[in-house]
Amino acid sequence: MRHRIGFIARVATFFGVMLLVVPYVIVILTSFDASPAALFPPKQLSLRWYANAFQRPAFREGFVLSVVFAVCSATAAVTIGTAAAFVLTRVPFRGREAVNTLLAAPLMIPQIVTGLAFLVLFSSIRMPTYVGIVVAHTVLAVPFVIRVVAARLQGFSPSLEEAAMTLGAGRLLTLRRVTLPVIGETMLAAGIFAFAISFDNFNVSVFLTRTRGTLPVEIYAYARTEGDPTIAAISTMLMLVSAVTLAAFLRLLDLEALARATR
């Protein structure tokens, strides 16, 4: 009986992995199809759709905008989220749980509703488009930063900070020499999450875009009118960039220790 259960578990795991991997394989192979019909499996191989992706200004500008928005929103989200995590874990005050729940609201509200709400708000106050997108992406990313950093702070004993202040260090020096080095990797990991959330966002960005949009918005606009494998080529390049970036961060971060600290 135990061997049968083990066999069933292995089969289920295999099919689960296949469900995750096969779609990516199909997208990668389709991106090399020479015909504009996006056939699978491709009959002839070509790089023409990769060249088409680079030749279109909308994709180039959308990629640059997505990177700029992601860097700005990730920086703001890590700054705001880390400060909020400090308050929620280090400062006892009445209504802390209510504030914690309120800060998690962007996680519970559908992003389409959030995007429409931001559109109405920013239109009423005439906020510049690009500033509004950064603000919206920051709001969406802050709850993730708070969760990650707060979990690390809860596992970090305040006695170390108290010992530093007892020995004469001020609060700022204690923060710079004791606290930030301990939670630095966690903040970097939270920044990666925030960057990915902003770069990949579509539901909110599509409401706030007026002329040139982010890369997901431009991909959607292209897919509505064209059916060639250009989108598959862009997706393949993004997967490659993501894999290389993840491999680089795996060498820099001790993710196992980070996972233990955030449990």
C-alpha positions as CSV (number, residue, x, y, z in Angstrom):
1,M,0.0,0.0,0.0
2,R,2.8,2.4,0.9
3,H,4.6,1.7,-2.4
4,R,1.4,2.3,-4.3
5,I,0.9,5.6,-2.6
6,G,4.5,6.6,-3.3
7,F,4.0,5.6,-7.0
8,I,0.9,7.7,-7.3
9,A,2.6,10.7,-5.6
10,R,5.5,10.5,-8.1
11,V,3.1,10.3,-11.0
12,A,1.2,13.2,-9.8
13,T,4.4,15.2,-9.2
14,F,5.5,14.4,-12.7
15,F,2.3,15.6,-14.3
16,G,2.3,18.7,-12.1
17,V,5.8,19.6,-13.2
18,M,4.8,19.0,-16.8
19,L,1.9,21.3,-16.5
20,L,4.3,24.0,-15.3
21,V,7.1,23.4,-17.8
22,V,5.3,22.4,-21.1
23,P,3.6,25.8,-21.7
24,Y,7.0,27.5,-21.5
25,V,8.6,25.0,-23.9
26,I,5.7,25.6,-26.3
27,V,6.2,29.4,-26.1
28,I,10.0,29.0,-26.7
29,L,9.6,26.7,-29.7
30,T,6.8,28.8,-31.2
31,S,9.0,31.9,-31.0
32,F,11.4,30.3,-33.6
33,D,8.6,29.5,-36.1
34,A,9.3,31.1,-39.5
35,S,5.6,31.4,-40.5
36,P,3.4,34.2,-39.1
37,A,0.7,31.7,-38.1
38,A,2.5,30.7,-34.9
39,L,2.5,27.0,-35.6
40,F,3.5,24.3,-33.2
41,P,5.7,22.4,-33.7
42,P,7.4,24.9,-36.1
43,K,8.1,23.6,-39.6
44,Q,10.9,26.0,-40.2
45,L,13.1,27.9,-37.8
46,S,13.8,31.6,-37.9
47,L,14.9,34.6,-35.8
48,R,12.7,37.0,-37.7
49,W,10.3,37.6,-34.8
50,Y,13.1,38.4,-32.4
51,A,14.3,41.0,-34.9
52,N,10.7,42.3,-35.2
53,A,10.5,42.7,-31.5
54,F,13.7,44.8,-31.4
55,Q,12.7,46.9,-34.5
56,R,9.3,48.1,-33.1
57,P,9.7,51.3,-31.1
58,A,6.7,50.5,-28.9
59,F,8.3,47.5,-27.4
60,R,11.7,49.2,-26.9
61,E,10.1,52.2,-25.2
62,G,7.7,50.0,-23.2
63,F,10.6,48.0,-21.9
64,V,12.5,51.1,-20.8
65,L,9.4,52.6,-19.2
66,S,8.7,49.3,-17.4
67,V,12.3,49.2,-16.0
68,V,12.2,52.8,-14.9
69,F,8.8,52.4,-13.2
70,A,9.9,49.2,-11.6
71,V,13.1,50.7,-10.2
72,C,11.3,53.8,-8.9
73,S,8.4,51.9,-7.4
74,A,10.6,49.2,-5.8
75,T,12.8,51.8,-4.2
76,A,9.8,53.7,-2.8
77,A,8.1,50.5,-1.7
78,V,11.2,49.2,0.1
79,T,11.6,52.5,1.9
80,I,8.0,52.9,2.9
81,G,7.5,49.2,3.6
82,T,10.6,48.9,5.8
83,A,9.6,51.9,7.8
84,A,6.1,50.6,8.2
85,A,7.4,47.1,9.2
86,F,9.6,48.8,11.9
87,V,6.6,50.6,13.3
88,L,4.4,47.5,13.3
89,T,7.0,45.3,15.0
90,R,8.8,47.7,17.3
91,V,6.3,50.3,18.4
92,P,3.3,49.1,20.4
93,F,0.2,51.3,19.9
94,R,-3.6,50.9,20.0
95,G,-5.1,49.7,16.7
96,R,-1.9,48.2,15.4
97,E,-3.7,45.1,14.1
98,A,-6.2,47.4,12.3
99,V,-3.4,49.3,10.7
100,N,-1.7,46.1,9.7
101,T,-5.0,44.9,8.0
102,L,-5.5,48.2,6.3
103,L,-2.0,48.1,4.8
104,A,-2.8,44.7,3.4
105,A,-5.9,46.0,1.6
106,P,-4.2,46.2,-1.9
107,L,-3.7,42.4,-1.6
108,M,-7.4,41.7,-1.1
109,I,-8.9,44.2,-3.6
110,P,-9.0,43.0,-7.3
111,Q,-6.4,45.0,-9.3
112,I,-9.0,45.9,-11.9
113,V,-11.0,47.7,-9.2
114,T,-7.8,49.3,-7.9
115,G,-6.8,50.5,-11.3
116,L,-10.2,52.1,-11.9
117,A,-10.0,53.8,-8.5
118,F,-6.6,55.2,-9.3
119,L,-7.8,56.4,-12.7
120,V,-10.7,58.3,-11.1
121,L,-8.4,59.7,-8.3
122,F,-5.5,60.8,-10.5
123,S,-7.8,62.3,-13.1
124,S,-9.5,64.4,-10.5
125,I,-6.2,65.8,-9.2
126,R,-4.6,65.9,-12.6
127,M,-1.6,63.9,-11.6
128,P,1.0,63.3,-14.4
129,T,0.6,59.9,-16.0
130,Y,4.0,58.5,-15.2
131,V,4.0,59.8,-11.6
132,G,0.6,58.1,-11.2
133,I,1.9,54.8,-12.5
134,V,4.8,54.8,-10.1
135,V,2.5,55.7,-7.2
136,A,0.1,53.0,-8.1
137,H,2.8,50.3,-8.5
138,T,4.3,51.4,-5.1
139,V,0.9,51.0,-3.4
140,L,0.6,47.5,-4.8
141,A,4.1,46.5,-3.8
142,V,4.2,47.9,-0.3
143,P,2.1,45.1,1.4
144,F,4.6,42.5,0.1
145,V,7.6,44.4,1.4
146,I,5.9,44.8,4.8
147,R,5.2,41.1,5.1
148,V,8.7,40.1,4.2
149,V,10.6,42.7,6.3
150,A,8.2,42.4,9.3
151,A,8.7,38.6,9.4
152,R,12.5,39.1,9.5
153,L,12.2,41.8,12.2
154,Q,10.0,39.5,14.3
155,G,12.7,36.9,14.2
156,F,15.4,39.4,15.0
157,S,15.8,40.0,18.8
158,P,15.5,43.6,19.9
159,S,18.1,42.8,22.6
160,L,20.9,43.4,20.0
161,E,19.6,46.9,19.3
162,E,19.2,47.5,23.0
163,A,22.8,46.4,23.7
164,A,24.1,48.7,21.1
165,M,22.3,51.7,22.6
166,T,23.4,50.7,26.1
167,L,27.0,50.9,24.9
168,G,26.4,54.5,23.7
169,A,25.2,54.1,20.1
170,G,22.3,56.4,19.1
171,R,19.2,55.2,17.3
172,L,20.5,56.1,13.9
173,L,23.9,54.5,14.5
174,T,22.2,51.4,15.8
175,L,20.0,51.3,12.8
176,R,22.9,51.7,10.4
177,R,25.4,49.4,12.2
178,V,23.1,46.7,13.7
179,T,19.6,46.5,12.3
180,L,20.2,47.2,8.6
181,P,23.0,44.7,8.2
182,V,20.9,42.0,9.7
183,I,17.8,42.7,7.5
184,G,19.7,43.9,4.4
185,E,19.3,40.7,2.5
186,T,15.6,40.6,3.4
187,M,15.2,44.2,2.1
188,L,16.9,43.2,-1.1
189,A,14.6,40.2,-1.5
190,A,11.6,42.4,-0.9
191,G,12.9,44.9,-3.5
192,I,13.1,42.0,-6.0
193,F,9.5,41.1,-5.3
194,A,8.5,44.8,-5.7
195,F,10.4,45.1,-8.9
196,A,8.7,42.1,-10.4
197,I,5.3,43.2,-9.3
198,S,5.7,46.6,-11.0
199,F,7.4,45.3,-14.2
200,D,4.8,42.6,-14.7
201,N,1.7,44.7,-13.8
202,F,-1.0,45.1,-16.4
203,N,-4.4,45.4,-14.7
204,V,-3.5,48.8,-13.1
205,S,-1.1,50.1,-15.8
206,V,-3.7,49.7,-18.6
207,F,-6.0,52.1,-16.8
208,L,-3.4,54.8,-16.3
209,T,-1.6,54.7,-19.7
210,R,-2.4,57.4,-22.1
211,T,0.2,57.4,-24.9
212,R,3.1,55.1,-24.5
213,G,2.5,52.3,-22.1
214,T,4.6,49.7,-20.2
215,L,5.8,46.6,-21.9
216,P,2.8,44.4,-20.7
217,V,0.4,47.1,-22.1
218,E,2.2,47.2,-25.4
219,I,2.2,43.4,-25.7
220,Y,-1.5,43.4,-25.1
221,A,-2.1,46.1,-27.7
222,Y,0.0,44.2,-30.3
223,A,-1.7,40.8,-29.5
224,R,-5.1,42.4,-30.2
225,T,-4.2,43.1,-33.8
226,E,-1.4,40.7,-34.7
227,G,-1.2,36.9,-34.4
228,D,2.5,36.3,-35.3
229,P,5.0,34.8,-32.8
230,T,6.5,38.2,-31.9
231,I,4.9,38.0,-28.5
232,A,6.4,34.5,-28.0
233,A,9.8,35.9,-28.9
234,I,9.4,38.7,-26.3
235,S,8.2,36.2,-23.7
236,T,11.2,34.0,-24.4
237,M,13.6,36.9,-23.9
238,L,11.9,37.9,-20.7
239,M,12.2,34.3,-19.4
240,L,15.9,34.3,-20.2
241,V,16.5,37.6,-18.5
242,S,14.5,36.4,-15.4
243,A,16.5,33.1,-15.3
244,V,19.9,34.9,-15.5
245,T,18.8,37.5,-12.9
246,L,17.5,34.8,-10.5
247,A,20.7,32.8,-10.9
248,A,22.8,35.9,-10.1
249,F,20.7,36.7,-7.0
250,L,20.9,33.0,-5.9
251,R,24.7,33.5,-5.7
252,L,24.4,36.7,-3.7
253,L,21.6,35.7,-1.3
254,D,21.3,32.9,1.2
255,L,17.7,32.1,0.3
256,E,17.5,29.2,2.7
257,A,18.5,31.3,5.6
258,L,16.1,34.0,4.4
259,A,13.3,31.4,4.2
260,R,14.0,30.2,7.7
261,A,14.0,33.8,9.0
262,T,10.6,34.6,7.4
263,R,8.7,31.6,8.7
